[in-house]
Amino acid sequence: MKSLIVSLKTSTEALDDFKKALKSARKGKLKDNHFEVSFDNKKDFERFVKNIHLLSMIITYKPRSVYELSKLSNMDVSNLNKIILFFEEFGVLKLKEMKIDGRNVKKPIVEYNKIEFNLAA
């Protein structure tokens, strides 16, 4: 099971965690089913939390395109694209370019089946 851990940390804490992960990777002890996104500002963290339902919709309904996701979520495609780019920037989702019925589409894919929040300081 591939899990995503979401946290709210200072830049210093995130850098310290990165250093620890790098040391573990060099020793060959890195967990391959673990991915963490650490936000260092409350604004981005709140934007993530506010739109987490979209990740759930992608996992549950497996839309074939961003347009199909916009119909499922009752969101404007333009606004949805901004949120998708935000998630993509943090590595939370990927867009796979495909051809469906002769049209080029971008399929949103979430590779995690578990999302945890680590809010301990």
C-alpha positions as CSV (number, residue, x, y, z in Angstrom):
1,M,0.0,0.0,0.0
2,K,1.5,3.3,-1.1
3,S,0.9,6.1,1.4
4,L,1.1,9.8,1.3
5,I,2.0,11.7,4.5
6,V,1.0,15.4,4.7
7,S,2.6,17.6,7.2
8,L,2.9,21.3,8.2
9,K,6.5,22.0,9.2
10,T,9.0,24.9,9.2
11,S,11.6,25.0,6.4
12,T,14.2,24.0,8.9
13,E,12.2,20.9,10.1
14,A,11.6,19.9,6.5
15,L,15.3,20.2,5.7
16,D,16.2,18.2,8.7
17,D,13.8,15.4,7.7
18,F,15.3,15.5,4.2
19,K,18.8,15.1,5.6
20,K,17.6,12.0,7.6
21,A,15.9,10.5,4.6
22,L,19.1,11.1,2.5
23,K,21.2,9.3,5.1
24,S,18.8,6.4,5.1
25,A,18.8,6.2,1.3
26,R,22.6,6.1,1.3
27,K,22.5,3.2,3.7
28,G,19.8,1.4,1.6
29,K,17.2,1.7,4.3
30,L,14.7,4.0,2.6
31,K,11.0,3.1,2.6
32,D,9.8,2.8,-1.0
33,N,6.1,3.0,-0.2
34,H,6.4,6.3,1.7
35,F,6.1,9.8,0.3
36,E,5.8,12.9,2.4
37,V,4.7,16.4,1.4
38,S,5.6,19.0,4.0
39,F,4.1,22.5,3.7
40,D,6.0,25.3,5.3
41,N,3.2,27.8,5.1
42,K,-0.4,27.6,6.3
43,K,-1.9,29.0,3.0
44,D,-0.7,26.1,0.9
45,F,-1.6,23.5,3.5
46,E,-5.1,24.9,3.8
47,R,-5.4,24.9,0.0
48,F,-4.4,21.2,0.0
49,V,-6.9,20.2,2.7
50,K,-9.7,22.3,1.0
51,N,-9.3,20.3,-2.2
52,I,-8.4,16.9,-0.9
53,H,-11.9,15.7,-2.0
54,L,-10.7,15.8,-5.6
55,L,-7.9,13.3,-4.8
56,S,-10.6,11.0,-3.4
57,M,-12.8,11.4,-6.4
58,I,-9.9,10.5,-8.7
59,I,-9.1,7.4,-6.7
60,T,-12.8,6.4,-6.5
61,Y,-14.2,7.2,-9.9
62,K,-11.0,7.0,-12.0
63,P,-12.0,9.8,-14.5
64,R,-10.6,9.4,-18.0
65,S,-9.8,13.1,-18.3
66,V,-9.7,16.4,-16.5
67,Y,-12.9,17.4,-18.2
68,E,-14.6,14.2,-16.9
69,L,-13.4,15.1,-13.4
70,S,-14.8,18.6,-13.8
71,K,-18.2,17.1,-14.5
72,L,-18.0,14.7,-11.6
73,S,-17.0,17.5,-9.2
74,N,-19.2,20.2,-10.6
75,M,-16.2,22.5,-11.0
76,D,-15.2,24.8,-13.8
77,V,-12.3,23.2,-15.9
78,S,-10.2,26.4,-15.6
79,N,-10.4,26.4,-11.8
80,L,-9.9,22.6,-11.6
81,N,-6.8,22.9,-13.8
82,K,-5.2,25.3,-11.3
83,I,-5.8,22.9,-8.4
84,I,-4.5,20.0,-10.5
85,L,-1.3,21.9,-11.3
86,F,-1.0,22.7,-7.6
87,F,-1.2,18.9,-6.7
88,E,1.1,18.0,-9.6
89,E,3.7,20.5,-8.4
90,F,3.8,18.8,-5.0
91,G,3.9,15.3,-6.6
92,V,0.6,14.3,-5.3
93,L,-0.9,13.5,-8.7
94,K,0.3,12.9,-12.2
95,L,-1.3,13.7,-15.5
96,K,-1.0,11.0,-18.2
97,E,-1.5,12.1,-21.7
98,M,-3.8,9.7,-23.6
99,K,-5.9,9.5,-26.8
100,I,-9.5,8.7,-26.2
101,D,-11.9,8.6,-29.2
102,G,-9.2,10.4,-31.3
103,R,-8.8,13.3,-28.8
104,N,-5.8,14.1,-26.7
105,V,-6.7,14.2,-23.1
106,K,-4.9,14.4,-19.7
107,K,-5.9,11.7,-17.3
108,P,-5.4,12.6,-13.6
109,I,-3.8,9.7,-11.6
110,V,-3.3,9.5,-7.9
111,E,-0.9,6.7,-7.0
112,Y,-1.7,6.7,-3.2
113,N,-4.3,4.7,-1.5
114,K,-3.7,6.1,1.9
115,I,-3.3,9.7,3.0
116,E,-2.2,10.5,6.6
117,F,-1.6,13.8,8.3
118,N,1.3,14.3,10.6
119,L,0.7,17.5,12.6
120,A,2.9,16.9,15.6
121,A,5.5,19.5,16.1
